[in-house]
């Protein structure tokens, strides 16, 4: 979807549709966030599986807008305090959606964000003692160098979100080098699972949207037929 199309009735409808889907996913807890304050009961949600794909269906501008709207509504609904940390926590999924949208189109963007996060992690007094943790953020760069593949695209997106989220955590929440080192094997399993979830969500919604004629013919939603599991039979 082109940015100018967002102002149309159809454009707004599709943005709101994705906003609703993302908001629904954000309401379903998936796993607790390790290291978070137990009193705050912070969780990863199914939002991790659906947030990035908004960029694939709606494009960079509209996709990021739908994710941002969902995050703002969730933020208000949950009554979160509008402090710097909570506001910065809106960023990881926005950049994941951007990566997913710009994958194979803008490799420079895909490289700048994780490299910047690596630099910010390594120059921090705590991060410098666990610098090898930041090597995870070479993953989004490597994915851009490999042949195009949906799972690689998903893995690059979730690792981009991880890079930003980790740097925010490092700079705003007290931690130790041991904390980051202990997370290394957990991150591997967690992000592979998120990448699989993103891949599955993209297949599922691609298939669903291809069967809804009004959506399929609108041109507002970009449907990649390679990821439609059961293409609609064409009438003779």
C-alpha positions in Angstrom: 0.0 0.0 0.0 1.4 3.4 -1.0 1.5 6.0 1.7 -1.0 8.3 -0.1 -3.5 5.4 -0.2 -3.8 5.4 3.6 -6.0 8.6 3.5 -8.6 6.8 1.4 -11.6 5.0 3.0 -10.3 1.6 1.8 -6.7 2.4 2.9 -7.9 3.4 6.4 -10.1 0.3 6.6 -7.1 -2.0 5.9 -4.9 -0.2 8.3 -7.6 -0.5 11.0 -8.0 -4.2 10.1 -4.3 -4.9 10.7 -4.4 -2.8 13.8 -7.2 -4.9 15.2 -5.4 -8.2 14.3 -2.2 -7.0 15.9 -4.0 -5.7 19.0 -5.8 -9.1 19.4 -2.4 -10.9 19.1 -1.0 -8.5 21.7 -3.7 -9.5 24.2 -2.6 -13.2 24.3 0.4 -13.9 26.5 3.0 -16.3 25.1 5.9 -16.4 27.6 7.2 -14.3 30.5 10.1 -11.9 29.7 13.1 -13.2 31.6 14.7 -10.6 33.9 11.7 -8.4 34.0 10.2 -7.2 37.3 7.9 -10.1 38.4 5.5 -7.5 39.9 4.9 -5.9 36.5 4.0 -9.3 34.9 5.6 -8.6 31.6 5.1 -11.1 28.8 5.9 -11.8 25.2 2.6 -12.1 23.4 1.4 -13.4 20.0 2.2 -9.9 18.9 5.7 -11.2 18.3 4.3 -13.5 15.7 2.1 -11.0 13.9 3.5 -7.5 14.3 6.3 -7.7 11.6 4.0 -9.1 8.9 2.0 -5.9 8.7 4.9 -4.5 6.8 4.7 -7.3 4.3 1.0 -6.8 3.5 0.7 -3.1 3.8 4.2 -1.8 3.0 6.5 0.1 5.2 4.4 3.2 5.9 1.0 1.7 6.4 2.4 -1.4 8.1 4.4 0.6 10.7 1.3 2.8 11.2 -0.9 -0.2 12.0 1.6 -1.6 14.4 2.0 1.8 16.1 -1.7 2.3 16.4 -2.1 -1.2 18.0 0.7 -0.5 20.4 -0.7 2.9 21.4 -4.2 1.4 22.0 -2.7 -1.5 24.1 -0.5 1.1 26.0 -3.6 3.1 26.9 -5.8 0.0 27.6 -3.3 -1.4 30.0 -2.8 1.9 31.7 1.0 2.0 31.3 2.9 4.9 32.6 4.0 7.3 29.9 7.7 7.3 30.8 10.8 7.2 28.6 11.3 3.4 29.0 7.7 2.4 28.2 7.6 4.7 25.2 11.0 3.4 23.8 9.5 -0.1 24.1 7.2 0.7 21.2 10.2 0.8 18.9 11.3 -2.8 18.5 8.2 -4.0 16.7 8.1 -0.9 14.5 11.6 -1.6 13.2 10.7 -5.3 12.8 7.8 -4.3 10.6 10.1 -2.0 8.6 12.7 -4.8 8.1 10.0 -7.2 7.0 8.7 -4.6 4.5 12.0 -3.6 3.1 13.6 -7.0 3.0 15.4 -7.5 -0.3 14.5 -3.9 -1.3 16.6 -1.7 1.0 19.6 -3.7 2.3 21.2 -0.5 3.7 18.4 0.0 6.2 18.6 -3.7 7.2 22.2 -3.3 8.0 22.3 0.1 9.7 19.9 -0.7 12.6 21.6 -3.9 13.9 25.1 -2.5 13.4 24.1 0.6 15.4 22.7 -1.6 18.2 25.9 -3.6 18.3 27.9 -0.4 18.7 25.7 0.9 21.4 25.8 -2.4 23.3 29.6 -2.8 23.1 30.4 0.8 24.3 28.2 0.3 27.4 30.3 -0.6 30.5 28.2 -3.7 31.2 27.7 -4.6 27.5 31.4 -4.4 26.8 31.9 -7.3 29.2 29.4 -9.5 27.3 30.1 -8.0 23.9 29.7 -11.4 22.2 26.0 -11.3 23.0 25.7 -8.6 20.4 26.9 -10.9 17.7 23.3 -12.1 17.4 22.6 -8.9 15.6 24.8 -10.0 12.7 21.9 -12.3 11.8 19.7 -9.6 10.1 22.7 -8.7 8.0 23.5 -12.3 7.0 19.8 -12.9 6.1 20.1 -10.1 3.6 23.0 -11.8 1.9 21.3 -15.2 1.5 18.8 -16.1 -1.2 15.3 -14.7 -0.5 13.3 -16.9 1.8 10.3 -16.2 4.1 11.8 -17.8 7.2 15.1 -15.9 6.8 13.0 -12.7 6.3 11.1 -13.5 9.5 14.3 -14.3 11.5 15.9 -11.1 10.3 12.8 -9.1 11.5 12.6 -10.7 14.9 16.4 -10.3 15.5 16.1 -6.6 14.5 13.4 -6.2 17.2 15.7 -8.1 19.6 18.6 -5.8 18.9 16.7 -2.6 19.7 14.9 -4.2 22.7 18.1 -5.4 24.2 19.9 -2.0 23.9 16.9 -0.3 25.5 17.0 -2.8 28.4 20.8 -2.4 28.8 20.6 1.4 29.0 17.5 1.7 31.2 17.4 -1.3 33.5 20.3 -2.3 35.7 21.9 -5.6 34.7 25.2 -7.5 34.9 27.4 -9.2 32.3 26.4 -12.6 33.7 22.7 -11.7 33.0 23.4 -11.2 29.3 25.7 -14.3 29.0 23.0 -16.5 30.6 20.5 -15.2 28.0 22.5 -16.4 25.0 21.1 -19.9 24.7 17.6 -18.7 25.6 17.6 -16.1 22.9 18.5 -18.7 20.3 15.5 -20.8 21.1 13.2 -17.8 21.6 14.0 -16.1 18.4 13.9 -19.2 16.3 10.4 -19.9 17.7 9.3 -16.3 16.9 10.6 -16.6 13.4 8.6 -19.8 12.9 5.5 -18.0 14.3 6.0 -15.0 11.9 6.4 -17.4 9.0 3.3 -19.3 9.9 1.3 -16.2 10.4 2.3 -14.8 7.0 1.3 -18.1 5.3 -2.0 -18.1 7.1 -3.0 -14.5 6.4 -1.8 -14.7 2.8 -4.1 -17.7 2.3 -7.0 -16.1 4.1 -6.7 -12.7 2.2 -6.4 -14.5 -1.1 -9.8 -16.1 -0.5 -11.5 -12.8 0.3 -12.2 -11.4 -3.1 -12.7 -7.9 -1.9 -9.3 -7.9 -0.3 -7.6 -9.8 -3.1 -8.9 -7.5 -5.8 -8.5 -4.2 -3.8 -4.7 -3.9 -4.4 -4.4 -2.4 -1.0 -3.0 -5.5 0.5 0.1 -7.0 -1.1 -0.5 -10.8 -1.4 2.5 -12.9 -2.5 1.0 -15.9 -4.2 4.1 -18.0 -3.3 2.8 -18.1 0.3 -0.8 -18.9 -0.4 -1.3 -22.5 0.8 -4.6 -23.2 -1.1 -5.0 -20.8 -4.0 -8.5 -19.9 -5.0 -9.6 -22.0 -8.0 -10.0 -19.8 -11.0 -13.5 -20.1 -12.6 -13.4 -21.1 -16.2 
